[in-house]
Amino acid sequence: MTDPPSHRGFGFSTRAIHVGQDPETVTGAVTVPVFQTSTFAQEAVGKHSGYEYARTGNPTRTALESALASLEDAAFGVQFASGLAAEDALLRQLSPGDHVVLGNDAYGGTYRLISKVFGQAGISHSAHDLSDPSRLDGDWPANTKIVWAETPTNPLLSIVDIAALAEVAHRHDAMLVIDNTFATPYLQRPLSHGADAVVHSTTKYLGGHSDVVGGFIATNDADLDAHLRFIQNAVGAVPGPWDCYLTLRGAKTLAVRMDRHNSNAEAIVDVLSGHSAVSHVLYPGLPDHPNHDVASRQMTGFGGMVSFRAAGGRDAAMAIIERCELFTLAESLGAVESLIEHPGVMTHASAAGSALEVPDDLVRLSVGIEDVDDLIADLEQALG
Ligand SMILES: *Cc1c(COP(=O)(O)O)cnc(C)c1O
């Protein structure tokens, strides 16, 4: 869906609240309705409102796609039933013999999709440390069509220089895809740094309330948009109208939530950094983070995800996680409530034994927007 040019001049939150969300034309409803319908009456054979069948298009979905595309400063945006369905649609551009380069601490589900599902279809992959794009340049795998990067990465919070990686990918005629789930468009807009497509699990910060699963792709490439629209309709991994409504409702408050996620995370990083039960804090906002300069340049804040390594090893990490009371033990991230997890056993178990394996003393926090003093008190008692 195209972002109306009239919206380009508005700020981020104004666009989150208004793009694609003009009052409904029949009743004037100020909030985009949940169009809970599978089909649309046609005026005459071949003459319709622009909507025929709800797999192909639904007005609630259109509103969400327009709003999210605008937030990524993108001409086009396509919504899917999950982040992985969105990734699948992008990867279906590939043919047998093609190669995918991905980061060496990619989201476990992305790794599983590329290695187990696309691997079976004759598409190869390799995992690389993308924090230094010149290393990939010197070690470029033949037939690479897509470079797939997250920044910050999950769960090690490494940073990739998007502009530098785009330059390398383009010189080798490959497309750069950035998974922007952790940063969100509020903190980082990869298309403006040269990425060809941006992927989101809208399940996380964009939805923001742990109540809906979804995925989104933004691009300025009309051919890619046409491919994605085709796959969206032909494969049918589409979100229902309620899911679109909830995601749009969440996205309206993205900016205010991210400001609080950022400030809460920074306060927690301060506490963890000085604590004897913690051997290392991983957060792009820390001056000793290896790519802090790049993060400062391409992001407007460092986000709500914080990882740390327990000084006492795996058992100590497990004990900290189990003693937390306010931080809920759960997978997922990016919502109003704070979560804690053990990536090695939980979110990244499918990477065990591969190049994407994560340290077993690693603890990941998704810092929510509760009162930060309560969060700090909970962590302090858990660290002991
Ligand atoms: C959750 C997540 C995904 C997958 O999205 P789903 O909505 O769970 O399918 C992809 N990338 C990242 C970084 C994620 O956190």
PDBQT file of the ligand as one rigid body, heavy atoms in Angstrom, charges set to zero:
ROOT
HETATM    1  C1  LIG A 401       9.975 -13.352  16.969  1.00  0.00    +0.000 C 
HETATM    2  C2  LIG A 401      10.962 -13.018  15.928  1.00  0.00    +0.000 A 
HETATM    3  C3  LIG A 401      10.802 -13.484  14.618  1.00  0.00    +0.000 A 
HETATM    4  C4  LIG A 401       9.680 -14.407  14.206  1.00  0.00    +0.000 C 
HETATM    5  O1  LIG A 401       8.438 -13.805  14.274  1.00  0.00    +0.000 OA
HETATM    6  P1  LIG A 401       7.057 -14.565  14.631  1.00  0.00    +0.000 P 
HETATM    7  O2  LIG A 401       6.065 -13.465  14.665  1.00  0.00    +0.000 OA
HETATM    8  O3  LIG A 401       7.256 -15.241  15.946  1.00  0.00    +0.000 OA
HETATM    9  O4  LIG A 401       6.813 -15.550  13.542  1.00  0.00    +0.000 OA
HETATM   10  C5  LIG A 401      11.740 -13.085  13.686  1.00  0.00    +0.000 A 
HETATM   11  N1  LIG A 401      12.777 -12.297  14.014  1.00  0.00    +0.000 NA
HETATM   12  C6  LIG A 401      12.962 -11.845  15.269  1.00  0.00    +0.000 A 
HETATM   13  C7  LIG A 401      14.132 -10.982  15.574  1.00  0.00    +0.000 C 
HETATM   14  C8  LIG A 401      12.075 -12.192  16.272  1.00  0.00    +0.000 A 
HETATM   15  O5  LIG A 401      12.271 -11.766  17.518  1.00  0.00    +0.000 OA
ENDROOT
TORSDOF 0
